[in-house]
Amino acid sequence: MFDTYKNTRKLYIIYMDRKVIIIPTYNEKENIERIIRAVFALEGEYHILVIEDGSPDGTAAIVKRLQTEFPERLHMIERTGKLGLGTAYITGFKWAVEHGYDYIFEMDADFSHNPNDVPKLYQACKDGADLAIGSRYCNGISVINWPIGRVIMSYYASVYVRTVLGMEVYDTTAGFKCYTRKVLETLDLDKVQMKGYGFQIEMKYSTFKLGFKIKEVPIIFVDRTEGTSKMSSGIFGEAFWGVMKLKMRKIRPRQ
């Protein structure tokens, strides 16, 4: 996107980075309008792509209503059925690259990721990172409203992943991230295998193995107060066993 302005001597052309935040949704009617408005209230022009998995609670209808208010900035892809977090983001990544975005974000709809932290991730990439991660664990443990058991499980899951994969990332399962376009153009997205939160590990590991620079940005993670968590024991199981398989795989760039 270009803006132009004139003074008495010169015509200036300013390139404005194109930024899109991908938000997967399933039954998020309590949160979706508030999170969209919070993002659009940020300085800098951020766009949103909602990946909507056929929510029976009417989430899609709310987004469609808001699209009439924000026709240039709010986009939605509707899918039939709950197809998983990983496939939602892969769909969004491909769409974002095809539509020429320079910085592509992952963010939850439930305010566990604070929209006010989005510019921090963007700035980390502007300062040289290829992937910026909103990290709960790079500066101690910064989690609010989680039961202690879940905190311990999540923290030591990241320790386990870091140890097995040799990846210097403290929050390996984090889902609040900003990618530069070149990362998503280089990764072979069709070869990503894990679907749930293991997907987050696989994407970070692939980015790491291909030599991109990763920067963790400390955030405070606050558990959702509205709606229902999508976390399950099966998601953790996939991540645990998937890490072992991931260690044995050869990560290659897209041909």
N, C-alpha and C positions, 0 to 999 in steps of 0.2 A: 504494500500500500504506500502511496506517495502523497505527501502534502507539498504544496508550493506556496511561497510568499515572496514578495518583492520589496526591495528598498530602492533608493534612488539610483543605485549603480548596478546591482546584481539580481539575478533570479536564482533563488535557492531551492534546491530539491532535497527533501528530507525523506529518507526511507524509514518507515515505521515497522518494527518487527511485528509479524503476524503471530499471535499467541492464541491457543485454544486449550480449554480445559475439558477433558473427557470425564463425564460423570455417568457411570452405570447405575441403573435404577431397577428395583423390583419392590413394589409396595412402599413408595416413599412419598405418599401424598402429604404427610405431615411436615416434610422437610423441603420438598423440591422447590416450591416458590421462594421460600426464604433464602435458600442457598443460591439460587439464580440471581436474586436481587442483590445479595451480599457481594457476589462476584462482580456484577455490573456496576456496583458502587465504588469499586477499586479504581485508583488512578491508573491510567494506561488502558488501552482498549483490549480487553480480553473477550474472546468469544467462548461459547460453550457448545459442546456436542454431548447431548444426552443419548446414551445407549439404553433403550427401554425394552425390557424383556417381557412384555405382555402383562404388566401388573394388573391384577383384577381390581385394585382399589381406585383406579382412575388417574394414576400418575400421568399417563400420556395425555389425557384431556387437559390437565393443568398446564403441561408444557405447551400444547397447541394453543391454548388461550394466550399464554405469554409470548408466543411467537408473533402474534399480531401486534404486540407492543414493541418487540425487539426483532424485527424481521431480518435484519442484517447480521445479528450477532448470536442468535439462538437457533441451534440446529438440533435435529433429532433423527435417529435411526431406530425404527421399531422392528423388533424381532419377535418371532412367535415362540413363546415359551421361555422358561428360565434355562439359559444355555451356558451359564457359568461366567465367572469374573474374567478369566483369561481370554476367552473368545470375545467377550465384550470389548476388552481393551485392544485386542488385535484388530477387530473390526474398526475401532476408532482410530488406531494408529494409521491403518491403510488409508482411511478417509482423509485424515489430516495431511498426510504426505501428498496425496493426490490433489488436495485443495491448496497446497502451497504454504502451509504454516511452517514457521521457523522454530517455534518452541511449543512443545506438546506436553501437557500436564495430565497427571492422574490425580483424581480427588474423589473422596466419598461424598455422598449427598447428605449425610447425617450430622454434619458439623463436628465430627471427631477430628477432621482436618480444618483448622481455622482459616477461612478465606484471607484473613489479614497476613498470613504467612506466605501466600502465593508470590508477592513481589520479592520476598527473600530468596525463594527458589529461582525465580527468573534472574535476579541479580547475580546469584552464584554461577549460573550458566553464562551470563554476560561477562563475568570476570574470568572465564576460562574453563569451567567445568563442562563436560559433555552430558553428564547426568547429575542432577542435584536431588538429594533425598531429604525429605523432612523426617528427621531422625528422633526417635524417642529415647535412644540409648547412647548417643555419642557424648552426652554431657550428664552422666548419671542416668537415673530412670525418671522420665518425665511423663507420667501417665496418671490421669485423674478418673476416678469413678469405676475402676476395674476391681473386681475381687482379687485378693492377694494371690490366690491360686493361679488366676489367669495371667497376672503380671509375671509371676515366677516362670510359668510355662512359656510365655512369649519371650522373655528375656533369655532364658537358657536355650530356647530353640535357636535364637540368633547366635548364641555362643557355639552351639553344635554346628550350625551351618558354616560359621566363620572358620571353625577348626577343621572340618572335613574338606571344605573347598579352598581353604587358604586365601580367602577373600577378605581384604581389610575394610570391611563394612560392619559397623556395630549393629545397625538395625536392618537385618537382611530380609525381613518380611514386610518392611514398610510399604505402604500403598499410596503415599503422598509424594509425588515425584515430578520433576521437569526434565524432559529429554530435549536435546537439540535434534534438529531434523536429520543431521548426518548420522546419528546413532541409529535411528529407525530406518534410514535408507540402507544402512550397512547390515543390520541384523537380518537373518533369514526368518522372517516372522512366520512363514508357513511351517517351519521346523520346530516351533515352540510346542512342547508336549504337555506341560502341566496346565491345569485348568483353574484350580482354586488359588489359595494363597501361595502354593508352591510356584505358581506362575510368577509371583513377585521375585522369588529367589532366582528362578531361571533367567529372568530378564536382567537382573543385576549381574549374575555370574557371566552371562553371555557378553554383556557390555564390558565387564572387567577383562575377560579373556581376549577380547578383540582389541584391547589396549586403550580404551577410552578413559578419560579422566573422570573420576567419581568424587563428588563432594557431599559430605553430610552437613546439613544445616539443622541445628537444634530447634525442636519445636516442643510444645506441650500438647499431648494427645488427650482429648477429653471424650470419654465414651458417650455414645448417643443417649439422648434423653427422650427422643421421640422415635416411634417406629420400632421394628424388631430386628435384632442382630441376625446376620446371615451366617455367622460362625457355626461350625459343627466339628465333631471329632473326626469325621471323614476328611475334612479339609486339612487338618493337622496330620492325619495319617498319610495323605498323598504327599505332603511336603517332606515328612520324615523319610519315607522310602525313596521319594523322588530325588533327594539330595545324593543318595548313594549311586543311583543310576546316572545322575548328572555328572558326578565326578569322573565317570568312565567314558563320557561322551567327548568327541572332538568337536569343538565349536568353530565353525567356519563362517565367513561372511557370505552374504547373498551373492549368487553368481549373476 
